[in-house]
Amino acid sequence: ASAFNAAVEKGRPLNAWLVETPDHALAAADAADAARASGDLKPLSGVPLGIKDLFCTKGVETTAASGILKGFVPQYESTITSKLFGAGAGMLGKLNMDQFAMGSSNETSAFGDVISPWKRNDGGNAALAPGGSSGGSSAAVSARMAPGVTGTDTGGSIRQPAAFTGISGIKPTYGRCSRWGVVAFASSLDQAGPMAKDVRDCAIMLEAMSGFDPKDATSLDLPVPAWEKGLSGDLKGKRVGIPREYRVDNMPAEIEALWEQGIAWAKDAGAEIVEVSLPHTKYALPTYYIIAPAEASSNLARYDGVRYGLRDLPDGANLQEMYAATRADGFGAEVKRRIMIGTYVLSAGFYDAYFTKAQKVRSLIVRDFEQAFEKCDVLLTPTAPSAAFGLGEKSADPIAMYLNDVFTVPSSLAGLPAMSVPGGLDGQGLPLGLQIIGRPLDEQGVLNAGLAIE
Ligand code: GLN
């Protein structure tokens, strides 16, 4: 209990937690003591986890960091959290995030920014972004407030915050982790995954989180491999692909150097390095920022002031006016921007020009990866084009913010497993992340390459 309280105290200034649930974590710790006594330990017995507030937790307020879900207390447990608790884990609390997981800096939360525990070493005291959307998650692990946390990744929200805070995180193949009970953002892209201090801890958590769920129509009915047992940092006989198109214009020298370092580590581990081409890379970002908002605009239609959370009922208002008041009040600016973009690209006059076109380009991006994986086993790239930026630095310019996702969205569009592992520090002493992308269902290959270079 006292260790828990100390961790909570330490974390308060970072604003990482939206709800604290010490009793849940302590009950799991007690259960672990009993299990140890009876020789009955489970894979996560007693491990206190942080849960991103996108996961519905039974009896515990779940808001997706949005005003529109204020006061929403789910009567059901998400499949992922019930699997984690079934494996013995406890919950320390619910973690702050970008509102509805839309953002790359945790600045779209209705409950305030999360502050990264990292500082630049130039003596300045600027508050840095922990990345997003899983910014509470990354801050909690990197400040050592929780040994592991859940994240979700639609276009990079596990990998980019992991990179910004010097931790590891993996987005598995689309369909590995059930989306049931996870507040939906863009359903064809959303995937849950673990974030933790290193690759091994990610492997242990991912095993507990994965598996078929009949309640999610896109869940994969496949056995869960023993990823932790299969871990090996030996890359002998493996080909690591370096995609030429990821050498984007104006790439900072530090990111170039990080990439070279990652290549050297992969070689040291025995890998053969091959150059590959993903010719449609430059279309991935615009494609993502059509498809994700389109799906979001449809998913978010359910927040009508009747079924969940907030209801604004001005005096004498009719039903339409109640909808409008609730949505105007409850959604943040970035969420409204996405709904506007999404309804626009889906509208009768523009559907073919934008949405259909984006779906076609998505297929080309999938094909790019298929062809690249004929020549290599995994791909190695930087996770993000920069280290953590300052809070407020990009929040006024949505395009600058979206550009931060340039290396993470292509693999999301293709549904591939992808991971970020720490790759060292930049000149300011800030962490940089290296990304490993694998073939569909080859989480083992991704984890092994991650282990070799972390
Ligand atoms: N930053 C991206 C976005 O804003 C990705 C977010 C995510 O993966 N949830 O859409």
Residues whose N, C-alpha, C, O or C-beta is under 5 A from the ligand:
A	BS01	LIG	A101 M102 G103 S104 G132 S133 T152 D153 T154 G155 G156 S157 D405
